[in-house]
């Protein structure tokens, strides 16, 4: 009686464009487990925005109104910057160590990986934004007219945008030092043109037009809407949708930078 040896079925990649909740959650859990063993990174994510706000409040101790004017804007900018820095470096480590390449050899889609990373860092962004917002409002006495929940929403979206930008630029860096070098190129121009230092409509027309296409401009505008208005305005809704849309767009671009190698 003859027997036929069975050939193992090769693993097939997940269908393009199809997200698996199980694979996404597994990726997020793995990233969070790794971050749990890196207390310095967690401290950078959670504490630095709070420390910066605390210092800013007492830099302007003699002029509390100045802190009220710029504090809300920086409440969105600080999380964006820290999430960009940490996410770009952490994801670069995964790329250069071959971890992402090995994961892509499994039946896992690129969207699952990017969504998992975004979910993990998004969970940290919630904690970060909640602590920074609570500190600014209830300890540093930041005076805002609108709802604290709207302020928290914008801060969270800004942190998620920083996460998306960090995931994206990690594809173009060969070392952690190069990842840090992307900050002047990606973050600093937005910081100068977002309206923090001067109203955008007071800039040179060319710079004002450039600021209109930069997502940080709408993050600052959204914070200022909460600062000045009691109710949710149409401008606030527009700003929130633009920031969220930019985050989703950049996450999609980040997924496109992942390459599945075959033998």
N, C-alpha and C positions, 0 to 999 in steps of 0.2 A: 504494500500500500504506500503510495508516494505522497509526500507532503510538500507543500509549497511554502517557502519562507515568505512571510509578509514584510513588505517594505514600509518603514515608518512614513507616515504622511508628513511632508514638510510643513513647517509653520507658515501660515500665510499672513501678510499684513492685514490689519483691519481695513475695511473699505474706506476709501477717501471721503472725508466730509462727515463720517458717522462717528459720533461721540459715544463712548461706553461709560455710563456712570460708575461701574465697578472699577474699570481701569483708571479713570480719572481720580476717584477717591483713593485708590491704592497708591497712585503717584503722589497725591497730596500728603497722605499719611507717611510715606517714605521721606519726603522732604522735611516734614515737621519733626520726624524722629532724628534726622541728621541735625537740624537746627537746635534741637533740645540739648545736644552735646556740644554746642558752641555758644556758651553764655556771653561771650564778647559781642557776637553778632546780635543776639537778642537784646543786649543792653543798648547797642547802637540803634536798633530799630525802635525800641520802646521808650528809652530814656532821653535820647539826644533831642528830639523835638520839644520835650517838656523842659529840658535844661535850657535850650535856646530861648523859649518863650519866657522862662523865669528871668534869665539875664536881660532880655529885652525890656521886660516890665520895669526892672530897677535901673536900667540905663536911662529910661525916661521917667524916673521917679519924681522929678520936679515938674514934669509935664504929662500927667496921666492922659490927657486928651490925645496926645500924640500916639500913645500906645493903643488907645481905642481906634485911632485912624488906621494904623498899619498892622495892628495885632491880628485882626481877622484875616487879612491877606496872607500874612506869614503863617497863620494856622493851617493854611492850605499848601503853602510853598514848602515848609520844612518837611512834612511827611512825603511829599513828592520827591524831594532831593534824597532823603535817606533811603526810601524804598528803591529808587533808581540805583543808588550806589551799591546797596547790599544785594539786590537781585542780580545786577549785572555781574558782580564778582562771583556770587554763589552759582549762577548758571554757567559761567565760564569754567569754573572748576569741574562741573559735570561734563562739559564738552571736552575739555583738554584731558581729563582722566579717562575718557572713553566710556563713561557711564551712559551717556545719552545714546552713543552708538550701539552699545550692547542692548539697551532697552528697545531701540528701534529694530533690532534683529528679532524681537519677539512679536507676536501678533498684536501689536499696539499701534494705534494711529498717532500721527504727529499732533493732531488736535487733542488727543487724550493727554499727551505729555504736557503740552502748553497749558491746557485747561487745569491739569493737576498742579503745575507750578503756580499758576495764577490763583488757584483756590487756596493753596498753602500760604502763599505770601499775602493773599487777601485776608485770610483769617488773622494774621499778624497785623495787617493794616487796620482791621476793625479795633483791635486792642489799642494800637498806637493812636488812632484818631480819637477814640473815646477818652483815653487818658489826657491827651493834649487839649481836647475841647473842654473836658471837665476842669482841668487845671486853669485854663484861660478864663473860663466863665465864673467859677465858684471860688477860686483861690486868688487869682490875679485881678479879678473884678473887671474883666473885659466887658464893656458896655455895648450890647447889641440890641437893636430894636426888634429884630425878627426872632423866630423860634430857634432855640438851641439845637433842635433836631435837624433843622435845615442846615445849620452850620456844620453839624456832624456829618451830614450827607455829603456836602461838598468836600470836606476834609477826607472822607473815605474815598470818594471818587478820585481825588487828587493823588492819594496814596496808590490806588489801583493803576492810575495812569503812569506813575513812576515805576510801578512793577512791570507794566507792559513795555515801557521804554527800556528798562534794564534787560528784560528778556530779549528784546530785539537787538540791542547794540552788542550783546555778548557774542553774537555771531561774527562780529567784525574785529574782535580783539584776540590777540594770540597769547596774552598774559594778563595777570591781574593789574599790573601797572598800566597797560594799554586800556583796560576797562575804565580805570580811574581817569585816564586822559580824555575819555569821551565826555566827561562832565563839562569841561569848558566849551566843547563843541555843541552839546545837546542842551544843557541846562542853562548855562550862563547867558547866552543871547536871549532866551525866553525870560530870564530873571530881569534883564535890563529893559526889555520891551513890554513887559506885562502890565505896566501902569502902576507899579509899586512906587517908583521914585517920582514920576510925573504923569499926569493924565495922558492917555494915549493920543487923544485928539490935539494935544499941544506939541506932539513930536513932529519932526519933518514928515511930510506926506509919504515919502517912500518907506520910512520906518513905521509909520502908522499902518500902512498897507501890509507890511510884513507882519506886524503884531496881530493883525486880523486873522492870520492863518496859523498862529501859534496857540496850542491848547492851553498853556499856562495863563494866557490873557483872559480866557473865559473862566478859568478857575478863580482868578483874582476878582473878575467882574461878579461872579456868583457870590463870593464872600461879601463883596461890597453891597450887593442887593440885600443880603440878610442883615447887614450892618445898618442899613438905612430904612428898610421897609418892614412894616409889621406883618403883612401878608405875603404869600408867595406871588411873585409877579411873573408876567410873561417873559420878561428878560431873564429872570432867574431860571425858569424852565428851559429856555433856549440855551443858557450857559451850561446847565447840568447835562442836557442832551448832547451838546457838542463835546464836553469832556468825556462822557461815557462812550460816545461814538468813536472818539479818537483812541480811547483805550482799547476798544474792541478791534478797531482797524489795525493798531500796532500789534496786538496779540495775533491777528491773522498773518501779518507780515512776519512775526516771529516764528510762527509755525512753518511758513514757507522757507525759512532759512535752515530748517532741519533737513538733513540729507540721509537717506537710508542707503547704506552701502551693501552691495551684494558681492558674494565671492566669485 
